[in-house]
Structures are given as C-alpha cells and as structure tokens.
Amino acid sequence: MKIQIIGGSGTGKSTLARFISEKENIKWIDTNNYLWTDDSFKENNPVEKRVEMHRKDMESGTSYVVSGSVFSWCSEGFIAVMF
C-alpha cells in the first residue's frame, strides 16, 4: 500500500497520514522533513539532499503513507517509485 496525501498548509495532511500509519502499521513519511536542515526552520536543505532523502524513503519499504508533496523540487516525485 502506497498513499500520498497532498493539500494546502494546515489542512490536516500530517494528522491524517499519522492516523493511517498507526491504524495500518505502515511507515509515515513527512515531506516537511526534507525541506529544513533542523527544527529551527531557518535554513532549507539543498535540492540534491532533499531528492536523496526522498529516494531513500521511497525505497525503504513496500507500504507507506506520505504527507505533503515534493513535485516543486522533484518532478518525478511519488510516481517514479510506485511501479
């Protein structure tokens, strides 16, 4: 099972993804973790690092739920690893 939840800021993507992850006992991947270098939210990771982190997560298992989108900086995005 592979699920991606997208939507605007503050719409509950992370809340829904965490709920699905817990109920289905699958990995939750939060794309916000790719963007920032740390919890201060002051500096972005370079695009190359984000892509590397994204690919590693996508290859980590056959079932996961993703909250957020990567398409603005990784055009192949979620689709590249679905099949």
ZIZIJO-V153444 format. One line per field, one symbol per residue. phi: phi as a letter, one per 30 degrees, with the letter a starting at -180 (. if undefined). psi: psi as a letter, one per 30 degrees, with the letter a starting at -180 (. if undefined). burial: + if it has 9 or more other ideal C-beta (glycine too) atoms within 8 Angstrom, else -. Layout:
phi = ???
psi = ???
burial = ???
This chain:
phi = .bbbcblddicjedddddddeddchbdcccdddddcdaddhcbdddeededdddddddddacbabccjbbddbbddhdddcdc
psi = kkkkklllkgfgeeeeeeeeeeefhlkkjjfffeekfaffhfkkkleeeeeeeeeeeefflfklkkkllgfffiffbeefge.
burial = -++-+-------++-+++-++--+-+++++++-+-+--------+---+++-+++-++-----+++++-+---+--++-----
